[in-house]
Every structure is written in structure tokens, then in C-alpha cells.
Amino acid sequence: MPNLFSYGTLQKEQVQIETFGRILHGEKDILTGYKLNMVEITDPEVLRKSDQKYHPILRFSGDDKDEVEGVLFDVLNEEILRADEYEVDDYKRIEKIFKSGKEGFIYVER
């Protein structure tokens, strides 16, 4: 089962229910080498689900001192595809290793 790292709106229960049809379970983890920025959301469906005009977005810094805290969720393969649909075109999905040593998908700045 894949892991999906959330540092923003995918941690909201309402977003999880509407996107995945359930509440996700996961553990706190840390991603190194990235910084958080903000992106303006214009997609009406994402705005409705998240109730936020600006979402955080990861930008690669390459500096191990830069850390982003979030939750590493256990998801099903088909749920990764649903997360892809939720994330707007400003994001791309890549796989990374976290401070815990676990692997998972993250959405970063395109």
C-alpha cells in the first residue's frame, strides 16, 4: 500500500471524505530539503472542498536544514489517482524518502 504525504489541505477531514470517501489514517513525518510556499487556487471544485483560496505548495531547496512537517497517510493505489485529480496543475507528484525512512508520494511545485 502506498504512502501519501500531506502538508496542507489533504489533512482536513472534509477534504478526505469528499476526495477519498473516508478518513485517512497516518503518522506524522518530516520531509527535508523543501520549503513551503503558497499558490492561489482557481479550480472551483478544489475551492469548494478545501474552503481555502491559497494552498501550501512544496518548493525544492536542496538544504537538509529545511524541513516540512506533515502526515504520511496509508492510501490505496486508486486513492493516489483521486489525489492527483484533487491537486491542481501547479502540482506534480513525485516519490521521496522521509525522516522516518519511509517512502511516499508528495505533491511539489511544477
Secondary structure as a PSIPRED ss2 file (coil, helix, strand):
# PSIPRED VFORMAT (PSIPRED V4.0)

   1 M C   1.000  0.000  0.000
   2 P C   1.000  0.000  0.000
   3 N E   0.000  0.000  1.000
   4 L E   0.000  0.000  1.000
   5 F E   0.000  0.000  1.000
   6 S E   0.000  0.000  1.000
   7 Y C   1.000  0.000  0.000
   8 G C   1.000  0.000  0.000
   9 T H   0.000  1.000  0.000
  10 L H   0.000  1.000  0.000
  11 Q H   0.000  1.000  0.000
  12 K C   1.000  0.000  0.000
  13 E H   0.000  1.000  0.000
  14 Q H   0.000  1.000  0.000
  15 V H   0.000  1.000  0.000
  16 Q H   0.000  1.000  0.000
  17 I H   0.000  1.000  0.000
  18 E H   0.000  1.000  0.000
  19 T H   0.000  1.000  0.000
  20 F H   0.000  1.000  0.000
  21 G C   1.000  0.000  0.000
  22 R C   1.000  0.000  0.000
  23 I C   1.000  0.000  0.000
  24 L C   1.000  0.000  0.000
  25 H E   0.000  0.000  1.000
  26 G E   0.000  0.000  1.000
  27 E E   0.000  0.000  1.000
  28 K E   0.000  0.000  1.000
  29 D E   0.000  0.000  1.000
  30 I E   0.000  0.000  1.000
  31 L E   0.000  0.000  1.000
  32 T E   0.000  0.000  1.000
  33 G C   1.000  0.000  0.000
  34 Y E   0.000  0.000  1.000
  35 K E   0.000  0.000  1.000
  36 L E   0.000  0.000  1.000
  37 N E   0.000  0.000  1.000
  38 M E   0.000  0.000  1.000
  39 V E   0.000  0.000  1.000
  40 E E   0.000  0.000  1.000
  41 I C   1.000  0.000  0.000
  42 T C   1.000  0.000  0.000
  43 D C   1.000  0.000  0.000
  44 P H   0.000  1.000  0.000
  45 E H   0.000  1.000  0.000
  46 V H   0.000  1.000  0.000
  47 L H   0.000  1.000  0.000
  48 R H   0.000  1.000  0.000
  49 K H   0.000  1.000  0.000
  50 S H   0.000  1.000  0.000
  51 D C   1.000  0.000  0.000
  52 Q C   1.000  0.000  0.000
  53 K C   1.000  0.000  0.000
  54 Y E   0.000  0.000  1.000
  55 H E   0.000  0.000  1.000
  56 P E   0.000  0.000  1.000
  57 I E   0.000  0.000  1.000
  58 L E   0.000  0.000  1.000
  59 R E   0.000  0.000  1.000
  60 F E   0.000  0.000  1.000
  61 S C   1.000  0.000  0.000
  62 G C   1.000  0.000  0.000
  63 D C   1.000  0.000  0.000
  64 D C   1.000  0.000  0.000
  65 K C   1.000  0.000  0.000
  66 D C   1.000  0.000  0.000
  67 E E   0.000  0.000  1.000
  68 V E   0.000  0.000  1.000
  69 E E   0.000  0.000  1.000
  70 G E   0.000  0.000  1.000
  71 V E   0.000  0.000  1.000
  72 L E   0.000  0.000  1.000
  73 F E   0.000  0.000  1.000
  74 D E   0.000  0.000  1.000
  75 V C   1.000  0.000  0.000
  76 L C   1.000  0.000  0.000
  77 N H   0.000  1.000  0.000
  78 E H   0.000  1.000  0.000
  79 E H   0.000  1.000  0.000
  80 I H   0.000  1.000  0.000
  81 L H   0.000  1.000  0.000
  82 R H   0.000  1.000  0.000
  83 A H   0.000  1.000  0.000
  84 D H   0.000  1.000  0.000
  85 E H   0.000  1.000  0.000
  86 Y H   0.000  1.000  0.000
  87 E C   1.000  0.000  0.000
  88 V C   1.000  0.000  0.000
  89 D C   1.000  0.000  0.000
  90 D C   1.000  0.000  0.000
  91 Y E   0.000  0.000  1.000
  92 K E   0.000  0.000  1.000
  93 R E   0.000  0.000  1.000
  94 I E   0.000  0.000  1.000
  95 E E   0.000  0.000  1.000
  96 K E   0.000  0.000  1.000
  97 I E   0.000  0.000  1.000
  98 F C   1.000  0.000  0.000
  99 K C   1.000  0.000  0.000
 100 S C   1.000  0.000  0.000
 101 G C   1.000  0.000  0.000
 102 K C   1.000  0.000  0.000
 103 E E   0.000  0.000  1.000
 104 G E   0.000  0.000  1.000
 105 F E   0.000  0.000  1.000
 106 I E   0.000  0.000  1.000
 107 Y E   0.000  0.000  1.000
 108 V E   0.000  0.000  1.000
 109 E E   0.000  0.000  1.000
 110 R C   1.000  0.000  0.000
